[in-house]
Amino acid sequence: MGFYLSYPLLFRILVSIILLYSLTKTIYRLFSHPLHSFPGPTLASITNWHKFYYNWYLNGQHSHKIKEWHSQYGPIIRIAPNELHFSSPSAYRAIYTHPDLQKQPEFYKFMTQDSLVGQVNVEYHRRNRRLFAGYFSANAIRAQGEVNGVLWRKASQLCDVLRLRCRQSGDGGKTSMNFVHIARCFSYDVVKDLVLEPSDTLSASTPPPFLSANANITKSIRFVQQFPFLVPIVRALPDTILRFVSQDLLAMKLERLVYIYFLFPSLIMITSLITSTELPNRSISLS
């Protein structure tokens, strides 16, 4: 007489194993996990699905929820099974200036793994950063052009665009203003003008494919972080399929090298350069 498992019995065994595993994991995360002593909502200590709910279904409301949790639980809270969140700005320097800081691979899976930003290996990142350090230094940027001139010219152009959009939407007009897009174009133009070549996306009637793709891909990051196994699948798709599925995916794949290797790293450096540069005392009127 052979041993036989019917499909209903096999299904019940499989469900029981899943439930037992989930229960064991929940108990561990609540009572034995290294972060179990930190305050925070119970659901956040158990699963990451609440983050996916706020970021994807509620369109990015997780950061607002974190603010509420800080008011309820204190300056250091547990927002996920393996994550803590600090409300004090001074914690940023204490954390990210640590010489042995290890990046979390799960957070960087959606990025190009060999890029300066997406590389999680500390030694590899340091070696690559030294190669780029001279090119993205404050002196190198100043040598390519007058920082004040670029910032003032782009700021004036930004105000011209805002003035035009306000005029179009006034007097009964129905023209809407997407300030997120305008701010993104301004940042892109400043960085590219200082680092690579002059750019004028602010005046464009339609957003360039790269910025549109970047905005759409940024939204999809929330989905990819919950389902990281999709990343290698999308990267393995040929351009012909990407073109059929989404022009945004194709544009992002073709232009991400420029963004990741040049524009994004320089944005951090230029931000610090701007804050340390004394701009001329000028005023602009939007009237």
Residue pairs with C-beta under 8 A, 6 or more apart in sequence:
5 13
26 46
29 36
29 45
29 46
29 81
30 36
30 42
30 45
30 46
33 45
33 81
35 45
35 78
35 81
35 82
35 84
36 45
38 76
38 77
38 78
38 84
39 73
39 74
39 76
39 77
39 78
40 69
40 73
40 77
40 78
40 79
41 50
41 69
41 73
43 50
44 50
44 51
44 69
44 78
44 79
44 80
44 81
45 78
45 80
45 81
46 81
47 81
48 80
48 81
48 226
49 226
51 62
51 79
51 80
51 226
52 222
52 223
52 225
52 226
54 60
54 61
54 62
54 65
55 61
55 62
55 222
56 222
56 223
56 226
60 222
66 77
66 79
66 85
69 77
69 79
69 85
70 77
70 85
70 87
75 86
75 87
75 88
76 84
76 85
76 86
76 87
77 84
77 85
78 84
78 85
79 85
82 104
86 92
86 95
95 101
100 122
101 122
102 120
102 122
103 120
103 122
103 125
104 120
105 120
106 225
106 228
107 225
108 117
108 118
108 119
108 120
109 224
109 225
109 228
109 231
110 221
110 224
110 225
110 228
110 231
111 117
111 118
111 260
112 118
112 256
112 257
112 260
113 119
113 120
115 260
115 261
116 125
116 128
116 129
116 132
116 260
116 261
116 265
117 260
117 264
117 265
118 260
119 125
119 128
132 265
134 140
136 195
136 265
136 266
136 269
137 269
138 269
138 272
138 273
138 276
141 147
141 194
141 195
141 266
141 269
141 270
141 273
144 194
144 195
145 193
145 194
147 194
147 273
147 274
147 277
148 277
148 279
148 280
150 190
150 193
150 194
151 190
151 274
151 277
151 279
152 279
152 280
152 282
154 186
154 189
154 190
154 193
154 202
155 284
156 284
157 189
157 202
157 203
158 182
158 186
158 202
159 284
159 286
161 182
161 202
161 203
162 177
162 182
162 286
163 286
165 175
165 177
165 182
166 177
166 286
168 175
169 175
169 176
169 177
181 207
181 211
181 215
182 202
184 211
184 214
184 215
185 201
185 202
185 204
185 207
185 211
186 202
187 267
188 199
188 201
188 211
188 263
189 199
189 200
189 201
189 202
190 270
191 263
191 266
191 267
191 270
192 198
192 199
192 263
193 199
194 266
194 270
195 262
195 263
195 266
195 270
196 258
196 262
196 263
201 207
201 208
201 211
207 215
209 247
209 248
209 251
209 255
210 251
210 252
210 255
210 259
212 248
212 251
213 247
213 248
213 249
213 251
213 252
213 255
214 252
214 259
216 248
217 248
217 249
217 252
223 230
224 230
224 231
234 249
235 253
237 245
239 250
239 253
239 254
242 249
242 250
242 253
243 250
